[in-house]
Each structure stands twice: as structure tokens, then as C-alpha cells.
């Protein structure tokens, strides 16, 4: 029994904002790309996410390499947004603590 390559990935607006994922999972191509770029191999990714198959991970990587600039840009934008939110949170902590303390007096 052969499996069509395009059946290994799925995309739905209800899952990961419509980003392509390994079919039957919530693991996005973007996540696989990040793990790959961090140096994880196929076998390591499958061990980390035991419900994945090597075929699904290979399909995700094939999609990533076919759309590398777009996916890298999305991942960079998300990383920048997370850093911005973290900076705002850290910067806002002292004033929030002072406000909470003054209410209890």
C-alpha cells in the first residue's frame, strides 16, 4: 500500500492559524523547521514527538525547504514579537508591583 506524499501534511484554519501541519497532529511545519535549524535530526524529532513518523517529518522538511524564505520570515517575525512582549513584560513588572502594593496600604 503506497501513501501519497500530499496526504502527510494538512492545513486547516482551525489548527495553528492555517499553517501546514503534519497530518493528524498539531505539529506545524514551522516547528519542525525550528527544530531542524537547532540541529535536531529526523530520529531525534520522532523521539521527542513519539506520535510523529519519519515520513511526516520528512514531508514537513520538504515543504519547509520548498518554502524556506517564507517560513523563515514567519519564524523570525514570531521570535521578534515574543522578544518585544517579553521586554514589555519585564519593563512593566516594577510599576505593576508598585501599583499592587499601594492598593494594599
C-alpha positions in Angstrom: 0.0 0.0 0.0 1.5 3.3 -1.0 0.9 6.7 0.7 0.5 9.8 -1.3 3.1 12.4 -0.2 0.5 15.2 -0.1 -1.5 13.2 2.5 1.3 13.6 5.0 0.6 17.3 5.6 -2.7 19.1 6.3 -3.8 22.7 6.7 -6.9 24.0 8.5 -7.9 27.5 9.7 -8.8 25.9 13.0 -5.3 24.5 13.6 -2.2 26.7 14.0 -3.9 29.6 12.2 -4.0 27.6 9.0 -0.3 26.8 8.8 0.6 23.4 7.4 1.0 20.7 10.0 1.9 17.0 9.9 -1.4 15.4 9.2 -3.3 14.2 12.3 -1.2 16.3 14.6 -0.9 19.9 15.7 2.9 19.9 14.9 3.4 22.6 12.3 6.0 22.7 9.6 7.3 25.8 11.3 8.0 23.9 14.5 9.8 21.1 12.5 11.8 23.8 10.7 12.9 25.4 14.0 13.9 22.0 15.4 15.8 21.2 12.2 17.6 24.6 12.4 18.5 23.9 16.0 20.3 20.8 14.8 17.8 18.1 15.6 17.8 15.1 13.2 14.8 13.3 12.0 15.2 10.5 14.5 15.5 13.0 17.4 12.4 14.8 16.4 10.5 11.5 16.2 11.8 10.5 19.6 10.7 13.9 21.0 7.3 13.7 19.5 6.5 9.9 19.6 3.3 10.3 17.7 5.1 11.5 14.6 6.5 9.3 11.8 9.8 9.8 10.0 7.7 10.1 6.8 5.7 13.0 8.3 8.8 14.8 9.4 10.5 14.3 6.0 7.3 15.7 4.4 7.4 18.7 6.7 11.1 19.3 5.9 10.4 19.0 2.1 7.6 21.6 2.5 10.0 23.8 4.5 12.8 23.7 2.0 10.3 24.4 -0.8 9.1 27.5 1.1 12.1 28.3 3.1 12.2 32.1 2.8 8.5 32.4 3.7 8.7 30.1 6.7 12.0 31.6 8.0 10.4 35.1 7.7 7.3 33.9 9.7 9.5 32.3 12.4 11.7 35.4 12.6 8.7 37.7 13.0 7.2 35.5 15.7 10.6 35.5 17.5 10.8 39.3 17.3 7.2 39.6 18.6 7.9 37.3 21.5 11.0 39.3 22.4 9.0 42.5 22.3 6.3 41.1 24.6 9.0 39.8 27.0 10.7 43.3 27.1 7.3 45.0 27.7 6.5 42.5 30.5 9.9 42.9 32.2 9.7 46.7 31.9 6.2 46.8 33.3 6.7 44.5 36.3 8.1 47.1 38.7 5.3 49.6 38.1 2.7 46.8 38.4 4.2 45.7 41.7 4.2 49.3 43.0 0.6 49.7 42.0 -0.4 46.5 43.7 1.5 47.4 46.9 -0.1 50.9 47.1 -3.6 49.4 46.9 -3.0 47.2 50.0 -2.0 50.2 52.2 
